[in-house]
Amino acid sequence: DYVVRLFKNSPIRYDNMLWMGKAYIQLGNYERAEVTIDYIKQKSGDPLVKHYSNFKRPKTYERDLPAVYADLYIRQGRYKEAIPFLLGAIELSNVKKDRLRYTYVLAQLYQRIGKMNDASQLYQKILKMGARYDMAFNAKLNLAKSFNVNDPTETRNVKKLFSKMARDKKNKEFLDQIYYALAQISFREKKKEEGIEYLEKSISSSLNNKNQKALSCMQLADIYFSDKKYEMSEMYYDTTIRYLSKDHKDYDNVLRKYNVLSELVKNMKIIELEDSLQRLARLSERDRNRIIDKIINNKIAEMNEEKQKEYESQKKLNEINSNKQNISKSNWYFYNATAVNLGLAEFKAKWGNRVLEDKWRLSNKEVVMSVEGGNGDTQLLEESDSGNLNRDSYISKLPLTEEKIKLSNARIVEAMYNIGRIYKDELGEDRKAIELYENILDKYPGNRYEPEIMYILYLMYTDNNNRGRAEIYKKRLLESYSESDYAKLLQNPNYMEEKNKKDKELLLLYEEVYDKYKEMNYDKVISICDNRKEDYKNSKYEGYFR
């Protein structure tokens, strides 16, 4: 402000005001920024128009003002308004680097507002303008999202371009982005399976680019979620959450989906595990022991193989360290930057980018081992403790008694109930929820959730206008559990509201009685308990008064 006031008739006044506008933009004060640059434009003529006023102004101002306007509008999400100013900035700029940058931003804006043909043409123009490697590379990536998929020639040329990029050795560290771009091309061509294969390649080839790994995993997770392949989806959302920035616009949505699917998959594994244990328990002792011995032998072989790999890895590292002449003679390892970097590189080569947490060695904390040829038909408990690799330890986990079978069934029922709730309330899969609930009633009669499940099925069939099925479960509930809250709720929709009101009244009554008890007014206590017996009978507070 001081410079503006001091140099009222000097060209420097406009450069200074322009920098003030830029500063306001950086501070997020867009209203003040727009007022400032509007004032400049009104006083000295619009630089987008060829006929300027005779007011003195520096040429740098003429070139910079359109770019400042564009920056202001882009930051506010006013993309269409920014486009004319970017076109003006490109026209007025005499610096090749700036023209390239403005052209690239313009292509992105066209892409953002859905003008894919314009975006595609600009990206191709950038490739011919001698852009630096990183800009040209990103232009090619964006070209995969914006080219005209209905033009066979253009499609063929774009695919050929990316295939060539994938073969280029200098693009090795960018393969994850290249495969991701190829996946987008495949999806635009409606080649879903091919797109999934490219996403898998992108994930497997991503070593250091956490953002790209997160994007590839998230897209694959979304695909499996849409296809209702929830176990696969959960697995990729798990990886997405580990690598996706918490500032990403989709982070909260991804986290919500992951939490829902994680709970779903956890309960699915409980059912799978308990079913497997029961199947194994039903086998003859000879067949059972044969399978358990096979599991133990496989586990021992895996452990030995892992130990051998660790030994070879350590041996290789020792050889590298012994050959490094420039490693300092520091007494403490962590003072030696070269040794630390070597150790870090070795760790990443073996384990990848692991989050610092407990049990970091395990990519999946719930280890379940399959047997009998790995077909998943029979499974055993998580067994990560090498000290328990004996037959008796495994047999002790099997439901070989009637009591253990009942406990196993109870765990299955609870897991099925939880899955039904998730299908119904979180995933909108009413058909699957109904199928699961009815399966519980058929296979596990008399379970603890039976009255609630009957009530839920009544409501779900009613909502689906299937009055016949709804009446079946209403009748079963009233006949089998007439004294349950769910039966009473069927007969009186206000039952729960009335029950809660009564519970509050009983709680106040109990507090009154307890106060009399503390005052040693025992006659009054006995009198209240006797006179109000019918009120608290069969309530959850009955034991308090007794």
Rosetta blueprint (number, residue, H / E / L):
1 D L
2 Y H
3 V H
4 V H
5 R H
6 L H
7 F L
8 K L
9 N L
10 S L
11 P L
12 I H
13 R H
14 Y H
15 D H
16 N H
17 M H
18 L H
19 W H
20 M H
21 G H
22 K H
23 A H
24 Y H
25 I H
26 Q H
27 L L
28 G L
29 N L
30 Y H
31 E H
32 R H
33 A H
34 E H
35 V H
36 T H
37 I H
38 D H
39 Y H
40 I H
41 K H
42 Q H
43 K H
44 S H
45 G L
46 D L
47 P L
48 L L
49 V L
50 K L
51 H L
52 Y L
53 S L
54 N L
55 F L
56 K L
57 R L
58 P L
59 K H
60 T H
61 Y H
62 E H
63 R H
64 D H
65 L H
66 P H
67 A H
68 V H
69 Y H
70 A H
71 D H
72 L H
73 Y H
74 I H
75 R H
76 Q L
77 G L
78 R L
79 Y H
80 K H
81 E H
82 A H
83 I H
84 P H
85 F H
86 L H
87 L H
88 G H
89 A H
90 I H
91 E H
92 L H
93 S L
94 N L
95 V L
96 K H
97 K H
98 D H
99 R H
100 L H
101 R H
102 Y H
103 T H
104 Y H
105 V H
106 L H
107 A H
108 Q H
109 L H
110 Y H
111 Q H
112 R H
113 I L
114 G L
115 K L
116 M H
117 N H
118 D H
119 A H
120 S H
121 Q H
122 L H
123 Y H
124 Q H
125 K H
126 I H
127 L H
128 K H
129 M L
130 G L
131 A L
132 R L
133 Y H
134 D H
135 M H
136 A H
137 F H
138 N H
139 A H
140 K H
141 L H
142 N H
143 L H
144 A H
145 K H
146 S H
147 F L
148 N L
149 V L
150 N L
151 D L
152 P H
153 T H
154 E H
155 T H
156 R H
157 N H
158 V H
159 K H
160 K H
161 L H
162 F H
163 S H
164 K H
165 M H
166 A H
167 R H
168 D L
169 K H
170 K H
171 N H
172 K H
173 E H
174 F H
175 L H
176 D H
177 Q H
178 I H
179 Y H
180 Y H
181 A H
182 L H
183 A H
184 Q H
185 I H
186 S H
187 F H
188 R H
189 E L
190 K L
191 K L
192 K H
193 E H
194 E H
195 G H
196 I H
197 E H
198 Y H
199 L H
200 E H
201 K H
202 S H
203 I H
204 S H
205 S H
206 S L
207 L L
208 N L
209 N L
210 K H
211 N H
212 Q H
213 K H
214 A H
215 L H
216 S H
217 C H
218 M H
219 Q H
220 L H
221 A H
222 D H
223 I H
224 Y H
225 F H
226 S H
227 D L
228 K L
229 K L
230 Y H
231 E H
232 M H
233 S H
234 E H
235 M H
236 Y H
237 Y H
238 D H
239 T H
240 T H
241 I H
242 R H
243 Y H
244 L L
245 S L
246 K L
247 D L
248 H L
249 K L
250 D L
251 Y H
252 D H
253 N H
254 V H
255 L H
256 R H
257 K H
258 Y H
259 N H
260 V H
261 L H
262 S H
263 E H
264 L H
265 V H
266 K H
267 N H
268 M H
269 K H
270 I H
271 I H
272 E H
273 L H
274 E H
275 D H
276 S H
277 L H
278 Q H
279 R H
280 L H
281 A H
282 R H
283 L L
284 S L
285 E H
286 R H
287 D H
288 R H
289 N H
290 R H
291 I H
292 I H
293 D H
294 K H
295 I H
296 I H
297 N H
298 N H
299 K H
300 I H
301 A H
302 E H
303 M H
304 N H
305 E H
306 E H
307 K H
308 Q H
309 K H
310 E H
311 Y H
312 E H
313 S H
314 Q H
315 K H
316 K H
317 L H
318 N H
319 E H
320 I H
321 N H
322 S H
323 N H
324 K L
325 Q L
326 N L
327 I L
328 S L
329 K L
330 S L
331 N L
332 W L
333 Y H
334 F H
335 Y H
336 N L
337 A H
338 T H
339 A H
340 V H
341 N H
342 L H
343 G H
344 L H
345 A H
346 E H
347 F H
348 K H
349 A H
350 K H
351 W H
352 G L
353 N L
354 R L
355 V L
356 L L
357 E L
358 D L
359 K L
360 W L
361 R L
362 L L
363 S L
364 N L
365 K L
366 E L
367 V L
368 V L
369 M E
370 S E
371 V E
372 E L
373 G L
374 G L
375 N L
376 G L
377 D L
378 T E
379 Q E
380 L E
381 L L
382 E L
383 E L
384 S L
385 D L
386 S H
387 G H
388 N H
389 L L
390 N L
391 R H
392 D H
393 S H
394 Y H
395 I H
396 S L
397 K L
398 L L
399 P L
400 L L
401 T L
402 E H
403 E H
404 K H
405 I H
406 K H
407 L H
408 S H
409 N H
410 A H
411 R H
412 I H
413 V H
414 E H
415 A H
416 M H
417 Y H
418 N H
419 I H
420 G H
421 R H
422 I H
423 Y H
424 K H
425 D H
426 E L
427 L L
428 G L
429 E L
430 D H
431 R H
432 K H
433 A H
434 I H
435 E H
436 L H
437 Y H
438 E H
439 N H
440 I H
441 L H
442 D H
443 K H
444 Y L
445 P L
446 G L
447 N L
448 R L
449 Y L
450 E H
451 P H
452 E H
453 I H
454 M H
455 Y H
456 I H
457 L H
458 Y H
459 L H
460 M H
461 Y H
462 T H
463 D H
464 N L
465 N L
466 N L
467 R H
468 G H
469 R H
470 A H
471 E H
472 I H
473 Y H
474 K H
475 K H
476 R H
477 L H
478 L H
479 E H
480 S H
481 Y L
482 S L
483 E L
484 S L
485 D H
486 Y H
487 A H
488 K H
489 L H
490 L H
491 Q H
492 N L
493 P L
494 N L
495 Y H
496 M H
497 E H
498 E H
499 K H
500 N H
501 K H
502 K H
503 D H
504 K H
505 E H
506 L H
507 L H
508 L H
509 L H
510 Y H
511 E H
512 E H
513 V H
514 Y H
515 D H
516 K H
517 Y H
518 K H
519 E L
520 M L
521 N L
522 Y H
523 D H
524 K H
525 V H
526 I H
527 S H
528 I H
529 C H
530 D H
531 N H
532 R L
533 K H
534 E H
535 D H
536 Y H
537 K L
538 N L
539 S L
540 K L
541 Y L
542 E H
543 G H
544 Y H
545 F H
546 R L
